[in-house]
Amino acid sequence: MLGFLIGLEERYITWKTKLTVDEAIKNYKEATEEEEVKPKVVEHEDGSISITSPWASFKDDDKDGPTFLT
């Protein structure tokens, strides 16, 4: 009987450890996840097209700046 209880306890500890580790990994991924940034295709006033840096920022109401293609 004692062996059965020890085996049950061991299975519970293994299950609880796995559950805790899985939750910790999930929480870590959610906390460190970065938004995917993609470059944009831009059409300039002279008709040329270029690809911007994903970190470049242009205002939509900027009359002198490029317009984004959709």
N, C-alpha and C positions, 0 to 999 in steps of 0.2 A: 504494500500500500504506500509506503514511504517513497519507493522508487517511482511510482505513478505520479505522486504529488510533485516530486522534484522534476520529473519530465514535463509536467504541465507548467510548472513555474518557469522552466527554461524556455518552453515554447512561447509563453506570454512575454517574457523579457525580450526574446528575439523579435516577436511581432511588434511590440511597443517601440523597440529601438528602430526598426525599419520605418515605422510610421513617423517617428520623430525626425529621422534623417530626411525622409521624403518631404515632409512639411518644411524643414529648414532649407532644403535645396529650392523648393518652389518659392518660398519667401525671398531667398537671395536673388533668384532670377528676376522676380518681379521688382525688387528694389534696385537692381543694377541694369535693368533693361533700358536700352537707349532707343529713341525713336529713329527709324530708318530714314535717312535723308538722301534724296535723289537729285541729280542735276536736272536743270530745266532747259528746254529748247527755247531760244529767244529769237524773235524776228525783229531786226532793226529797221529804222525808218528808210534806210537806203536799200532795203530788200534783202540784205544779207542775213544769214541765220547762224547763230552760234550756240554753244552749250555753256551755261553758266556754272560757276562753282556752286556746289550744294549749300554753301554757307553764305553766298552773296544774297543781299536783300535789295529788292527793288520795290518802290511804292507803285501801287496800281494807278494812282492819280498823277504820277510823275510824267508830265508831258514831254520832257526831254529824254526820258529814259526809254529803254526797250519795252515792247509789249510781249507778253507771254503767249505762246501758241497753246491752244486747248485741243 
